Amino acid sequence: MGRAFEYRRAAKEKRWDKMSKIFPKLAKAVTVAAKEGGTDPDMNAKLRTAIQNAKAENMPKDNIEAAIKRAEGKDAAAYLEINYEGKGPHGVLVFVECATDNPNRTVANVKSYFSKAGGGLVPTGSLEFMFSRKAVFEFDKPEGIDLEELELELIDAGVEEIEVDGETVYVYGDYTNFGNLSTALEEKGIEPNKSTLKRYANSPVEFTEEQLEEIEKMIDKIEDDDDVQAAYTNIA
C-alpha cells in the first residue's frame, strides 16, 4: 500500500525543521473542524481528532485555542476542502488534499508545481479510484497488550490490519470505520498520538533513487504550500 515510502518520509521529516509549515496546517484543520461541527471537542469528533494531532506535533495550547476561536468569529474565513489530482515526473501519480479560502489561488499554485516539474493536473476523479482511503491510528506500543489479541478484539470495529514499526503501532481500517475504531481504542485505554485519514495507492510503483529525488522535490514544494493539507503518491 505504499507504506514504505510513508515511513521513509516520516523519518526524513523528523530531521526537517518544518514547524513553520506544520503549525498553520494544523491550525487550519482545527478551525475547519470547529466551524463544521461546533467548538466543543466532546461533541465534535473531527475537532477532537484535529486537536489530538496538533498536540502530537507539540503545537502550543494557545495556538490551538486561537484556532478554535477563529472559527467562532463572524469574519472567519470560509475554508473549502478541495482535492486536486495530477501526474508528476516519471509518471508518478499524486492526489492533493487542500483547505483554502481562495480556490483560484490554490489551483494556480498547485498547477504550477506540477508544470514546473514536467507534469500536470488531470481531471478530478481520474485518479481517486486508484487510491484506497484508510483510517490510520498511530500510537506507542503499549505494555502488557498482545497486538494479535488486540487485532481480534478490533475486528467488529472494522480493523483491517495492525503493523509495528519499531516502537510505533499502526492500526488500519476503511475510512468509513474511523469513528468505530477511534471509540474502540479509547475504550481499551489506548490514546493514539495521531489519528488521520490517508490515501494509499492500490498499485504502488517502484522508482529509482534518482527518480525519487526528482519526484520528492516536487512533492516538497506541494506540501510546503499553506493551502495543501496532504499529498499522496503511488510510490511503493
JOQUIJO-V305818 format. One record per backbone hydrogen bond with DSSP energy under -0.5 kcal/mol. CO is the residue of the C=O (numbers start at 0). NH is the residue of the N-H. E is the energy in kcal/mol with one decimal. If there is no record, write none. Layout:
CO/NH/E, CO/NH/E
This chain:
1/5/-1.0, 2/6/-2.7, 3/7/-2.1, 4/8/-2.5, 5/9/-2.4, 6/10/-2.3, 7/11/-1.9, 8/12/-2.9, 9/13/-1.1, 10/14/-0.6, 11/14/-1.4, 11/15/-0.8, 15/17/-1.2, 17/20/-1.4, 17/21/-3.3, 18/22/-2.3, 20/24/-1.1, 21/25/-2.5, 22/26/-2.9, 23/27/-2.1, 24/28/-2.1, 25/29/-2.0, 26/30/-2.6, 27/31/-2.9, 28/32/-2.1, 29/33/-2.5, 30/34/-2.5, 31/35/-1.9, 32/36/-2.5, 33/37/-1.8, 38/40/-0.8, 39/42/-1.5, 39/43/-0.8, 43/47/-2.4, 44/48/-2.2, 45/49/-2.1, 46/50/-2.6, 47/51/-2.1, 48/52/-2.5, 49/53/-1.9, 50/54/-2.5, 51/55/-1.9, 52/56/-0.9, 53/56/-0.7, 53/58/-2.3, 54/57/-2.0, 59/63/-1.7, 60/64/-2.7, 61/65/-2.2, 62/66/-1.9, 63/67/-1.8, 64/68/-2.5, 65/69/-1.9, 66/70/-0.8, 67/70/-0.8, 67/71/-0.7, 68/71/-0.9, 68/72/-1.0, 72/75/-1.5, 76/78/-1.3, 79/81/-0.7, 79/99/-2.7, 81/97/-2.8, 83/95/-3.5, 84/121/-2.8, 85/93/-2.8, 86/119/-2.3, 87/90/-1.5, 88/91/-1.6, 91/87/-2.9, 92/233/-1.0, 93/85/-2.4, 93/95/-0.5, 94/231/-2.9, 95/83/-2.6, 96/228/-2.7, 96/229/-1.7, 97/81/-1.5, 99/79/-3.3, 101/105/-2.1, 102/106/-2.8, 103/107/-1.7, 104/108/-2.3, 105/109/-2.9, 106/110/-2.4, 107/111/-1.7, 108/112/-1.8, 109/113/-1.7, 110/114/-2.6, 111/115/-2.5, 112/116/-0.7, 113/116/-0.7, 113/118/-3.2, 114/117/-1.5, 119/86/-2.7, 121/84/-0.5, 122/125/-2.2, 124/128/-0.5, 126/129/-2.3, 127/130/-1.6, 129/201/-2.8, 129/202/-0.5, 131/133/-0.5, 131/199/-2.5, 132/174/-1.6, 133/135/-0.5, 133/197/-2.8, 134/172/-1.6, 135/195/-2.7, 136/170/-2.7, 137/192/-3.0, 137/193/-1.7, 138/168/-3.4, 141/144/-0.9, 143/145/-0.5, 144/146/-0.6, 145/149/-2.4, 146/150/-2.2, 147/151/-1.7, 148/152/-2.4, 149/153/-1.5, 151/154/-1.0, 153/156/-0.6, 153/157/-0.6, 153/158/-1.9, 154/157/-1.5, 157/173/-0.6, 160/171/-3.0, 162/169/-3.2, 164/167/-1.8, 166/140/-2.9, 167/164/-3.0, 168/138/-2.2, 169/162/-2.7, 170/136/-2.3, 171/159/-3.5, 171/160/-1.5, 172/134/-3.2, 173/176/-2.3, 174/177/-1.4, 176/180/-2.6, 177/181/-2.4, 178/182/-2.2, 179/183/-2.3, 180/184/-2.5, 181/185/-1.9, 182/186/-2.3, 183/187/-1.0, 184/189/-2.6, 185/188/-1.6, 188/190/-0.6, 189/191/-0.7, 193/137/-2.7, 195/135/-3.3, 195/197/-0.5, 197/133/-3.6, 199/131/-3.1, 200/203/-0.5, 204/235/-2.8, 207/211/-2.8, 208/212/-2.0, 209/213/-1.5, 210/214/-2.6, 211/215/-3.2, 212/216/-1.3, 213/217/-1.2, 214/218/-2.4, 215/219/-2.8, 216/220/-1.6, 217/221/-2.2, 218/222/-3.0, 219/223/-1.7, 220/224/-0.5, 221/224/-1.2, 224/227/-1.4, 226/98/-2.4, 226/228/-0.5, 229/96/-3.0, 231/94/-3.1, 232/200/-0.6, 233/204/-3.5
